[in-house]
């Protein structure tokens, strides 16, 4: 009976880099937030559509034969809104550097908002019940401007939101001390 030679031991493969790290310091939002964005869009569209159908039913009783088709249309539109919200969430990026906080959104129509540290007034971290369940948070950066006087980033990882708040507040305190 012959035995096969022992296999040489190989090192385990290196751990993959975090999926949220991107070039130039941009960070993607966690994928679990996309599901909440889709759920919010779906429910919001269903509520608005149900309200519109209710108004149509009350104002024009003769249109009741169209309510089934209207309900199907509302459901399809709500599903489309959920898909758009899911995809839109995947193209939101944030970055914190020595100059301040930046937010980039969109793929075809890209917008980038930069908040210099010197313009930050105060910071809020908000968490609703679904956010807490998914370990997500919304960071609100209030600024000293009149246009875009607050920049809000929903769907941040809870630890990232708290870390961003602490770092921005620390940088803000350091800049205030320098004056």
KAHUGI-V572996 format. One record per pair of residues at least 4 apart in sequence whose C-alpha atoms are under 6 Angstrom apart, sorted by the first residue. I is the first residue (numbers start at 0). J is the second residue. Records with the same first field share a line. If there is no record, write none. Layout:
BEGIN
I: J  J
END
This chain:
BEGIN
19: 26  27
20: 26
21: 25  26
24: 94
25: 92  93  94
26: 92  93
27: 92
28: 155
32: 154
33: 85  88
36: 84
37: 81  84  85
39: 43
40: 44  80  81
41: 77  81
44: 48  77
45: 49  77
48: 73
54: 58
55: 59
56: 60
66: 70
73: 77
83: 87
90: 104  105
91: 103  104
92: 102  103
93: 101  102
94: 100  101
95: 99  100
98: 115
99: 114  115  116
100: 113  114
101: 112  113
102: 111  112
103: 110  111
104: 109  110
105: 109
118: 142  143
119: 141  142
120: 141  142  143
121: 141
122: 139  140  141
123: 138  139
124: 137  138
125: 136  137
126: 130  131  136
130: 134  135  136
131: 135
134: 157
135: 154  155  156  157
136: 154  155  157
137: 152  153
138: 151  152  160
139: 150  151
140: 149  150
141: 148  149
142: 148  149
144: 148
155: 160
158: 162
159: 163
163: 167
164: 168
165: 169
167: 171
END
